[in-house]
């Protein structure tokens, strides 16, 4: 095998954000429309706080309006639902994102269902899940959308390729499989109960690791020349209490066997926020009865 190409998620995400910003500028000048994204954070989860701050910064950098709502960890569910109802009715807001995880007293299912499907830029509302599954136009979850973009960047046209997705979550695994079917891949969803998981993984021309287990995918799990997209973000405490980020793939072991691979960090992560901005732009266009731009 030759050298393994590193898929630069940061650079690809920057290109997408620039394309979104260009389209936002055109929307403003031609239609007087500024896409707006409302992000709601309940509680003080440190990782969520960093993530929400990054989202707000990148939303403003793309020329969009950012509506930040921070609620106390003890906020009752009814109060959060009332805020979502207000955002659903606000014409300046085209996308609504409620940051997960939520505190114990709030049912995430009830919250996600309360968001207007047209403003559901996370793609988690059952209406968007159903539309995606039936091949209709839908707002699709940001991380799976980013994964497919990275795979296309590395492998070109995905038609006819065998794709293996390790992980069956509603947030990544299932929607990712639907998006890959849309790209005409032959898709297998594998998981912790799959017999001979390594053997199944090894069939993939495209291998997506989204199991949430550090270094699960070893060298012998990867088909020579495969494109490997590592969705895992596992925080591991190292020496001196320092936190390291590890993916679901043993990155070093994959060198020389994978044709291309995403690093952690710097692979899928940056694509998630870039795709959130793309979803917000598309939601704004749909709500205004305009055709969504090709990104």
PyMOL commands that set and color helices and strands:
alter all, ss='L'
color gray80, all
select helices_A, chain A and resi 9-31+46-61+77-89+108-114+117-119+126-133+142-155+173-182+197-201+219-221+239-241+251-254+268-287
alter helices_A, ss='H'
color red, helices_A
select strands_A, chain A and resi 5-7+36-42+65-71+95-98+162-166+186-190+206-209+227-230+234-237+243-246+260-262
alter strands_A, ss='S'
color yellow, strands_A
deselect
rebuild
show_as cartoon
